[in-house]
Amino acid sequence: MTSQIQDLEKRIQKIEERNKKVEKDKVWETSIARKVIIAILTYLIIVLFFLVNHLPNPYVNALVPTLGFILSTLTLNILKELWMKEHSH
């Protein structure tokens, strides 16, 4: 019986450790810092693509997909909440 209790305690501890990791991951996934980093990297990669391919106005035109990303991250939470309300019944 003691062995079973110890086994259960170990399993509970593993679950709690996993939950802490999931909570940290969730904080990172929803953080402003992550969104800003992705937006900056998106902009830089697209500018580089435009420069390599000699496309016009690379610094200005790279703003379009970057702004698209930013807008999508702002609206996704709203749409997610609406969807969850509709499907929580």
Helices and strands as residue ranges (DSSP letters): H 2-29, H 32-52, H 58-61, H 63-86
